[in-house]
Amino acid sequence: MDAALNIITILVSILLIMMIMIQTKGSSFGSGFGGDGGSMYTTRRGFERTLFNATIGVAIVFVLLAIVSSFALS
């Protein structure tokens, strides 16, 4: 049980990292790694909004898994 919970937590954390890296403020993927993304910011629409909401959901799942994991190990 503990090993499965740890593996699920690791997979969810990797997914969360990937989802955060996809979200960039600029128009290019390189701006996520420190490149100049420009200074024009717009509201989230379509896929960006869906990705943003999904990221929040995955973050909540990660926090819940961390809490469950801390109680399961003690």
C-alpha positions as CSV (number, residue, x, y, z in Angstrom):
1,M,0.0,0.0,0.0
2,D,2.8,2.4,0.9
3,A,4.7,1.7,-2.3
4,A,1.7,2.2,-4.4
5,L,0.8,5.5,-2.7
6,N,4.4,6.7,-3.2
7,I,4.4,5.8,-6.9
8,I,1.1,7.6,-7.4
9,T,2.3,10.7,-5.6
10,I,5.5,10.7,-7.7
11,L,3.5,10.4,-11.0
12,V,1.0,13.1,-9.9
13,S,4.0,15.4,-9.0
14,I,5.6,14.9,-12.4
15,L,2.3,15.6,-14.1
16,L,1.9,18.8,-12.0
17,I,5.4,20.0,-13.0
18,M,4.7,19.3,-16.6
19,M,1.4,21.2,-16.5
20,I,3.0,24.2,-14.8
21,M,5.8,24.3,-17.4
22,I,3.4,24.3,-20.2
23,Q,1.7,27.4,-18.9
24,T,3.7,30.4,-20.1
25,K,2.9,34.1,-20.0
26,G,4.5,34.7,-23.4
27,S,3.7,33.4,-26.8
28,S,6.6,31.0,-27.0
29,F,7.6,27.9,-25.0
30,G,11.1,29.4,-24.4
31,S,9.7,32.1,-22.2
32,G,9.0,29.4,-19.6
33,F,12.7,28.9,-19.3
34,G,13.7,32.5,-18.8
35,G,13.4,33.8,-22.3
36,D,11.8,37.1,-23.1
37,G,8.1,36.4,-23.5
38,G,7.0,40.0,-24.2
39,S,5.1,42.3,-22.0
40,M,1.6,41.8,-23.3
41,Y,-0.6,39.7,-21.1
42,T,-4.1,38.6,-22.0
43,T,-6.9,36.7,-20.3
44,R,-7.0,32.9,-20.4
45,R,-9.3,31.5,-23.1
46,G,-10.1,28.1,-24.4
47,F,-7.3,25.6,-23.8
48,E,-5.4,27.9,-21.5
49,R,-8.3,28.2,-19.2
50,T,-8.9,24.5,-19.2
51,L,-5.2,23.8,-18.6
52,F,-5.2,26.3,-15.7
53,N,-8.3,24.7,-14.1
54,A,-6.8,21.2,-14.6
55,T,-3.6,22.4,-12.9
56,I,-5.5,23.5,-9.9
57,G,-7.3,20.2,-9.7
58,V,-4.0,18.2,-10.0
59,A,-2.4,20.4,-7.3
60,I,-5.4,19.7,-5.0
61,V,-5.0,15.9,-5.7
62,F,-1.2,16.2,-5.0
63,V,-1.9,17.9,-1.6
64,L,-4.5,15.3,-0.6
65,L,-2.1,12.5,-1.6
66,A,0.7,14.1,0.5
67,I,-1.7,14.3,3.5
68,V,-2.8,10.7,3.1
69,S,0.7,9.6,2.7
70,S,1.8,11.3,5.9
71,F,-0.9,9.6,7.9
72,A,-0.4,6.2,6.2
73,L,3.3,6.2,7.1
74,S,2.8,6.9,10.8
